[in-house]
Amino acid sequence: MAIRNIVTDSDPQLRKISREVVSFDEKLHKLLDDMRETMHKADGCGLAAPQVGILRRACIVETGDFFIEMMNPVILEASGSQISGEACLSVKNRSCLVDRPTYIKVEYFDRYGEKHIKEVENFAAKACCHEIDHLDGILFYDKEYSDGKRGRR
Ligand code: CO
């Protein structure tokens, strides 16, 4: 495994739409292993392939006992609302409130190309939404929550 360089939001790569994963091969496994090691080193709880400069629809989330590797993820259902602070390994010195679902049902492929459907809740659901957004070039602060009273900072 190897630590990969995490690109920051000054890099236009992070705004591109990633392409589907089509080869569930050794190269993908190496990428996923490297992403996990890179995420651990950076003390994060999720990472998407475009954050290490690979424009493919692959992302990982790890929080507590929860660990998931998702290729070509699609959110089939979402419900509930949790408004909480978010940050990102690609965004230095910035965090803001984001409104995320408390429940999602997500379809994805694992590293071997097997399709799964999983229900994810609470913090893990928020983290999955954040990482899946990266695959479409969306960053958390694009979705900054404002209650209309306090306004934007
Ligand atoms: Co992020």
Residues whose N, C-alpha, C, O or C-beta is under 5 A from the ligand:
A	BS01	CO	A87 C88 L89
